[in-house]
């Protein structure tokens, strides 16, 4: 088809930060380079905790971005929480599986049962109305919606019902009715049923469904009784350029990204404690850093421990442009996968930048999952079960000894995960 216009509806867009925003930012970048004309629709005033203006450099000047106002209740929740006396509440603290305050229990119930599928539901109706005119005025025949938040897919659903001639692709960066986050929201039977009904309708009506991991492909195919395409996340080789890797004076381990109670590094921390007890000479030579939004309960666990607090530090999220230098100055990258029933499909966006860095990766999660399989194929690292602390200690010690000897990490076959290659896959679906 001569018409190469495509409308992308996404909640996350620069200056929003984090790995989730980069999937469609990079697709837009490479679609534009290959002669496509992407249009982007995104909220004007979204509620997000990570801001990264450095990502804006990847937005092609010629791409038209429509920003519509959105109302959502998160700001109200944070304001009320501060009124109750907790001035340090952050979004990672809302994802809690343990003991929660009365406010957390009430706000989670409200979030899970009154806002279905999510708190961005109020953006659907005005956005459909706005995009109806945009589609007609610009002769657009392809629409892509990406979730979470999954209310974005309801925009695609309504547009498809209005315009039978458009081709609609629904992109799932996470599951929907089987999403582990929903387990923390005290859903009623009605809310669960509503999620399943909306999900089924999206899976049935969309012309194409894509998702990011083989595990999720199988689950969505079972739920929707249809074919689902796999396009993983990836890395932009231009971001890495001619970067130079360096060896640190201390064995430096880093975790990049969110830490909450679903992504819990405590098994690694326990292994670290055992390793330095077994070899006291190790402690002065190890440095561990968590960069990103970190659950306050985990931070307290570390800072209250005299020994761990000397080894482990916490750094607020940093711009993506600065992360690349951080990878170069890291000796071991820590990957913590969500401890839930869908963990085998956990392939976070940062995982592929970990791969691109060439640094060894130690993962905590399901040994038979998608991340583990990719690490086996590329030789870039390994994933160990979270309850196998003995093996985590063994791996940690092994990586330390390799660093001490100056042995390079050997990996191969990561080129299939470049953003350009993945965009080629997307274009085949669009065609």
C-alpha positions as CSV (number, residue, x, y, z in Angstrom):
1,X,0.0,0.0,0.0
2,X,1.3,3.5,-0.9
3,X,-0.2,5.0,2.2
4,X,2.4,4.5,5.0
5,X,0.7,6.5,7.7
6,X,0.3,4.9,11.2
7,X,-1.3,6.3,14.3
8,X,0.2,5.2,17.6
9,X,-1.7,5.7,20.9
10,X,0.5,5.4,24.0
11,X,0.3,6.7,27.6
12,X,4.1,6.7,28.0
13,X,6.0,9.2,25.9
14,X,8.9,11.5,26.6
15,X,9.5,13.3,28.9
16,X,8.2,10.1,30.7
17,X,11.2,7.9,31.5
18,X,11.9,4.2,32.1
19,X,12.2,1.3,29.7
20,X,8.4,1.1,28.9
21,X,8.4,4.4,27.0
22,X,11.3,3.4,24.7
23,X,9.5,0.6,22.9
24,X,7.3,2.9,20.8
25,X,9.7,5.8,20.9
26,X,12.3,3.7,19.1
27,X,9.7,2.1,16.7
28,X,8.7,5.7,15.7
29,X,12.3,6.6,15.2
30,X,13.0,3.7,12.9
31,X,9.6,3.7,11.1
32,X,10.3,7.3,10.2
33,X,13.7,6.4,8.8
34,X,12.2,3.7,6.6
35,X,9.7,6.0,4.9
36,X,6.7,5.7,7.3
37,X,4.7,8.6,8.6
38,X,3.9,8.0,12.3
39,X,1.5,10.1,14.2
40,X,1.5,9.8,18.0
41,X,-1.3,10.5,20.5
42,X,-0.4,10.8,24.2
43,X,-1.6,12.5,27.3
44,X,-0.6,16.1,27.9
45,X,-0.3,15.9,31.7
46,X,0.2,12.2,32.7
47,X,1.1,11.0,36.1
48,X,4.5,9.3,36.1
49,X,7.3,9.1,38.6
50,X,10.2,8.8,36.2
51,X,11.0,11.8,34.0
52,X,13.7,11.7,31.4
53,X,14.0,14.6,28.9
54,X,17.1,13.0,27.3
55,X,14.8,10.6,25.4
56,X,13.2,13.5,23.5
57,X,16.2,13.6,21.2
58,X,14.9,10.4,19.6
59,X,11.6,11.9,18.4
60,X,12.0,12.8,14.7
61,X,11.2,16.5,14.0
62,X,8.8,15.5,11.3
63,X,6.6,13.3,13.5
64,X,3.4,14.9,14.6
65,X,2.6,14.3,18.3
66,X,-0.9,15.1,19.6
67,X,-1.1,15.7,23.3
68,X,-4.6,15.7,25.0
69,X,-5.3,16.6,28.6
70,X,-6.0,13.7,30.9
71,X,-7.6,13.5,34.4
72,X,-6.5,10.6,36.7
73,X,-6.8,10.2,40.4
74,X,-3.1,9.4,41.3
75,X,-2.3,13.0,42.3
76,X,-5.3,12.9,44.6
77,X,-4.1,9.6,46.2
78,X,-0.6,11.1,46.8
79,X,-2.1,14.2,48.3
80,X,-4.3,12.3,50.7
81,X,-1.5,10.0,51.7
82,X,0.7,13.0,52.6
83,X,-2.2,14.4,54.7
84,X,-2.2,11.2,56.7
85,X,1.4,11.8,57.6
86,X,3.5,9.8,55.1
87,X,5.3,12.4,53.1
88,X,7.6,9.9,51.4
89,X,5.0,7.7,49.6
90,X,5.9,6.7,46.1
91,X,4.3,4.6,43.4
92,X,6.5,1.6,44.1
93,X,5.0,1.5,47.6
94,X,1.5,1.0,46.2
95,X,2.6,-2.4,44.8
96,X,2.6,-4.3,48.0
97,X,2.1,-7.9,48.8
98,X,2.9,-7.8,52.5
99,X,1.5,-5.8,55.5
100,X,-0.1,-2.6,54.3
101,X,-1.3,0.5,56.0
102,X,-5.1,1.2,56.1
103,X,-4.7,3.9,53.5
104,X,-2.8,1.5,51.1
105,X,-5.5,-1.1,51.5
106,X,-8.3,1.4,50.8
107,X,-6.6,3.1,47.9
108,X,-5.7,-0.3,46.3
109,X,-9.3,-1.5,46.6
110,X,-10.5,1.8,45.0
111,X,-8.0,1.6,42.3
112,X,-8.7,-2.0,41.5
113,X,-12.5,-1.9,41.7
114,X,-13.7,1.5,40.8
115,X,-11.3,2.2,37.9
116,X,-11.6,-0.7,35.4
117,X,-9.4,-1.5,33.6
118,X,-7.3,1.3,35.2
119,X,-7.4,4.9,36.4
120,X,-6.8,6.2,32.8
121,X,-10.2,5.2,31.7
122,X,-11.4,8.8,31.7
123,X,-9.1,9.5,28.8
124,X,-10.8,7.1,26.5
125,X,-13.9,9.0,25.4
126,X,-12.4,12.4,24.7
127,X,-9.4,10.8,22.9
128,X,-11.7,8.7,20.6
129,X,-13.6,11.9,19.8
130,X,-10.4,13.8,19.0
131,X,-8.8,10.9,16.9
132,X,-12.0,10.5,14.9
133,X,-11.2,13.8,13.2
134,X,-7.5,13.1,13.0
135,X,-8.0,9.8,11.2
136,X,-10.5,11.4,8.7
137,X,-8.4,14.5,8.1
138,X,-5.1,12.6,7.5
139,X,-6.5,9.5,5.7
140,X,-5.0,7.1,8.3
141,X,-5.6,3.4,7.8
142,X,-3.4,1.8,10.5
143,X,-3.8,2.3,14.3
144,X,-1.6,0.9,17.0
145,X,-2.5,1.0,20.7
146,X,0.0,-0.1,23.4
147,X,-0.8,-1.1,27.0
148,X,-0.5,-1.0,29.9
149,X,-2.4,1.0,30.8
150,X,-4.9,-1.3,29.1
151,X,-7.6,1.4,28.9
152,X,-5.5,2.6,25.8
153,X,-6.8,-0.5,24.0
154,X,-10.3,0.6,24.5
155,X,-9.5,3.6,22.4
156,X,-8.5,1.2,19.6
157,X,-11.6,-0.9,20.1
158,X,-13.9,2.1,19.7
159,X,-12.0,3.5,16.7
160,X,-12.2,0.1,15.0
161,X,-16.0,0.0,15.5
162,X,-16.2,3.5,14.0
163,X,-13.9,2.8,11.1
164,X,-14.2,-0.7,9.7
165,X,-11.5,0.0,7.1
166,X,-8.7,0.7,9.6
167,X,-6.2,-2.0,10.5
168,X,-5.8,-2.1,14.3
169,X,-2.8,-3.6,16.1
170,X,-3.1,-4.1,19.9
171,X,0.4,-4.3,21.5
172,X,0.6,-5.9,25.0
173,X,3.8,-5.0,26.9
174,X,2.3,-6.9,29.9
175,X,-0.6,-9.3,30.3
176,X,-4.0,-7.9,31.1
177,X,-6.4,-10.2,33.1
178,X,-3.5,-12.3,34.1
179,X,-1.2,-9.4,35.0
180,X,0.5,-9.9,38.3
181,X,-0.1,-6.3,39.4
182,X,-3.8,-7.0,39.6
183,X,-3.2,-9.5,42.4
184,X,-2.1,-6.6,44.6
185,X,-5.4,-4.6,44.1
186,X,-8.0,-6.7,46.0
187,X,-10.2,-7.2,43.0
188,X,-13.8,-8.1,43.5
189,X,-15.4,-10.9,41.4
190,X,-17.1,-8.2,39.3
191,X,-13.9,-6.4,38.6
192,X,-12.1,-9.6,37.6
193,X,-15.0,-10.5,35.3
194,X,-14.9,-7.0,33.8
195,X,-11.2,-7.2,33.0
196,X,-11.7,-10.6,31.3
197,X,-14.6,-9.3,29.2
198,X,-12.8,-6.2,28.0
199,X,-9.7,-8.2,27.3
200,X,-11.6,-10.8,25.3
201,X,-13.3,-8.1,23.2
202,X,-9.9,-6.5,22.4
203,X,-8.4,-9.8,21.5
204,X,-11.4,-10.7,19.3
205,X,-11.7,-7.4,17.4
206,X,-8.1,-6.3,16.9
207,X,-6.7,-7.2,13.4
208,X,-3.4,-8.1,14.9
209,X,-2.2,-8.7,18.5
210,X,1.5,-8.5,19.4
211,X,3.3,-9.0,22.7
212,X,6.8,-9.1,24.0
213,X,7.6,-12.6,25.2
214,X,6.9,-16.2,24.0
215,X,5.2,-17.0,27.3
216,X,2.7,-14.2,26.8
217,X,2.2,-15.2,23.2
218,X,1.0,-18.6,24.3
219,X,-1.3,-17.1,27.0
220,X,-2.9,-14.5,24.8
221,X,-3.5,-17.2,22.1
222,X,-5.3,-19.3,24.6
223,X,-7.4,-16.4,26.0
224,X,-8.3,-15.0,22.6
225,X,-8.3,-18.2,20.5
226,X,-6.3,-16.5,17.8
227,X,-2.8,-16.0,16.4
228,X,-0.6,-13.6,18.4
229,X,2.7,-12.2,17.0
230,X,5.9,-11.9,19.0
231,X,8.0,-8.7,18.8
232,X,10.2,-8.5,21.9
233,X,11.7,-5.3,23.3
234,X,15.2,-4.5,22.3
235,X,18.1,-2.0,22.4
236,X,19.2,0.8,20.1
237,X,22.7,0.2,18.9
238,X,23.1,3.9,18.2
239,X,22.7,4.5,21.9
240,X,25.8,2.3,22.6
241,X,27.9,3.7,19.7
242,X,31.6,3.4,20.3
243,X,31.3,3.2,24.1
244,X,34.4,1.9,26.0
245,X,34.1,-0.7,28.8
246,X,36.2,-0.3,31.9
247,X,37.1,-2.4,34.8
248,X,36.5,-1.0,38.3
249,X,38.8,-1.0,41.3
250,X,35.9,-2.8,43.2
251,X,33.7,-5.5,41.9
252,X,30.7,-3.4,41.0
253,X,27.2,-4.9,40.8
254,X,24.3,-2.8,39.6
255,X,20.5,-3.2,39.3
256,X,18.8,-0.7,37.0
257,X,15.1,0.0,37.3
258,X,12.1,-0.4,39.6
259,X,12.3,-2.5,42.8
260,X,8.9,-3.2,44.4
261,X,7.5,-6.2,46.3
262,X,6.9,-8.1,43.1
263,X,10.5,-7.5,42.0
264,X,12.2,-8.4,45.2
265,X,16.0,-8.5,45.5
266,X,16.1,-10.0,49.0
267,X,17.3,-13.4,47.8
268,X,20.3,-11.7,46.2
269,X,20.9,-9.6,49.3
270,X,20.8,-12.8,51.4
271,X,23.4,-14.4,49.1
272,X,25.6,-11.4,49.3
273,X,25.5,-11.5,53.1
274,X,26.4,-15.2,53.1
275,X,29.3,-14.6,50.6
276,X,30.9,-12.0,52.7
277,X,30.5,-14.1,55.9
278,X,32.2,-17.0,54.2
279,X,35.0,-14.7,52.9
280,X,35.5,-11.6,55.0
281,X,38.1,-10.3,52.6
282,X,35.4,-9.9,50.0
283,X,33.5,-7.1,51.7
284,X,36.0,-4.3,51.0
285,X,36.1,-5.3,47.3
286,X,32.4,-5.4,46.5
287,X,30.1,-2.4,45.6
288,X,26.4,-2.9,45.0
289,X,24.2,-0.1,43.6
290,X,20.4,0.1,42.9
291,X,19.6,2.8,40.3
292,X,15.9,3.7,40.0
293,X,12.7,3.8,42.1
294,X,13.1,1.5,45.0
295,X,10.5,0.3,47.5
296,X,11.0,2.0,50.9
297,X,10.6,-1.3,52.8
298,X,13.6,-2.8,50.9
299,X,15.7,0.3,51.4
300,X,15.0,0.2,55.1
301,X,16.1,-3.5,55.2
302,X,19.4,-2.5,53.8
303,X,20.1,0.7,55.6
304,X,19.2,-0.8,59.0
305,X,21.9,-3.5,58.5
306,X,25.4,-2.1,59.5
307,X,27.2,-4.5,57.2
308,X,24.9,-4.2,54.1
309,X,24.6,-0.4,54.4
310,X,28.4,-0.2,53.8
311,X,28.2,-2.2,50.6
312,X,24.9,-1.2,49.1
313,X,23.8,2.2,47.9
314,X,20.6,3.7,46.3
315,X,20.5,6.2,43.5
316,X,17.5,7.9,42.1
317,X,16.5,7.3,38.4
318,X,19.0,8.9,36.0
319,X,18.6,10.0,32.4
320,X,18.8,7.2,29.8
321,X,21.7,9.0,28.1
322,X,23.8,8.7,31.3
323,X,22.9,5.0,31.8
324,X,25.1,4.0,28.9
325,X,28.2,5.1,30.8
326,X,27.0,3.3,33.9
327,X,26.8,0.0,32.0
328,X,30.4,0.5,30.9
329,X,31.5,1.0,34.5
330,X,29.6,-2.1,35.8
331,X,31.1,-5.6,36.3
332,X,27.9,-7.6,36.9
333,X,24.3,-6.6,36.1
334,X,21.6,-7.8,38.5
335,X,18.2,-8.8,37.0
336,X,15.3,-9.3,39.4
337,X,12.2,-10.8,37.8
338,X,8.8,-10.5,39.3
339,X,8.0,-13.3,41.8
340,X,4.5,-14.2,40.4
341,X,2.7,-16.9,38.4
342,X,3.5,-15.1,35.1
343,X,7.2,-14.7,35.9
344,X,8.3,-17.1,33.0
345,X,7.3,-14.3,30.6
346,X,9.0,-11.5,32.4
347,X,11.3,-9.8,29.8
348,X,11.7,-6.2,31.0
349,X,12.9,-3.6,28.6
350,X,16.2,-3.1,30.5
351,X,17.0,-6.8,29.9
352,X,17.9,-6.1,26.3
353,X,20.2,-3.2,27.1
354,X,21.8,-5.4,29.7
355,X,22.5,-7.8,26.7
356,X,23.8,-5.0,24.5
357,X,26.2,-3.9,27.2
358,X,28.2,-7.1,27.0
359,X,28.4,-7.4,30.8
360,X,27.6,-10.6,32.6
361,X,24.0,-10.9,33.9
362,X,22.9,-12.6,37.1
363,X,19.1,-13.1,37.1
364,X,16.9,-14.0,40.0
365,X,13.7,-15.6,38.8
366,X,12.3,-18.7,37.0
367,X,15.2,-20.9,35.6
368,X,12.8,-22.1,32.9
369,X,11.5,-18.7,31.7
370,X,12.0,-16.6,28.6
371,X,14.8,-14.5,30.1
372,X,16.7,-17.6,31.1
373,X,16.3,-19.1,27.6
374,X,17.7,-16.0,25.9
375,X,20.6,-15.9,28.3
376,X,21.3,-19.5,27.5
377,X,21.2,-18.8,23.7
378,X,23.5,-15.8,23.9
379,X,25.8,-17.0,26.7
380,X,25.3,-13.6,28.4
381,X,24.5,-14.9,31.9
382,X,22.1,-17.1,33.9
383,X,18.8,-17.0,35.9
384,X,18.6,-18.8,39.2
385,X,15.5,-19.6,41.3
386,X,14.9,-17.2,44.1
387,X,14.8,-19.9,46.7
388,X,18.1,-21.4,45.7
389,X,20.3,-19.0,47.7
390,X,23.2,-21.5,47.7
391,X,23.4,-21.4,43.9
392,X,23.2,-17.6,43.9
393,X,26.1,-17.4,46.3
394,X,28.0,-19.8,44.1
395,X,27.3,-17.7,41.0
396,X,28.2,-14.5,42.7
397,X,31.5,-15.9,43.8
398,X,32.2,-17.3,40.4
399,X,31.5,-13.9,38.7
400,X,33.7,-12.2,41.3
401,X,36.6,-14.6,40.6
402,X,36.3,-14.0,36.8
403,X,36.4,-10.3,37.4
404,X,39.5,-10.7,39.6
405,X,41.3,-12.6,36.9
406,X,40.2,-10.1,34.2
407,X,38.3,-12.6,32.2
408,X,36.0,-11.0,29.6
409,X,32.3,-12.0,29.4
410,X,31.6,-13.8,26.1
411,X,28.1,-13.5,24.5
412,X,26.8,-13.7,20.9
413,X,23.7,-13.5,18.8
414,X,22.3,-10.3,20.4
415,X,22.0,-8.5,17.1
416,X,18.5,-9.9,16.5
417,X,17.3,-7.6,19.4
418,X,18.3,-4.3,17.8
419,X,15.5,-1.7,17.5
420,X,16.1,-1.5,13.7
421,X,15.7,-5.3,13.3
422,X,12.5,-5.3,15.5
423,X,11.1,-2.4,13.4
424,X,11.6,-4.5,10.3
425,X,9.4,-7.2,12.0
426,X,6.7,-4.5,12.8
427,X,6.7,-3.3,9.2
428,X,6.0,-6.8,7.9
429,X,2.9,-6.8,10.1
430,X,1.9,-3.3,9.0
431,X,2.2,-4.3,5.3
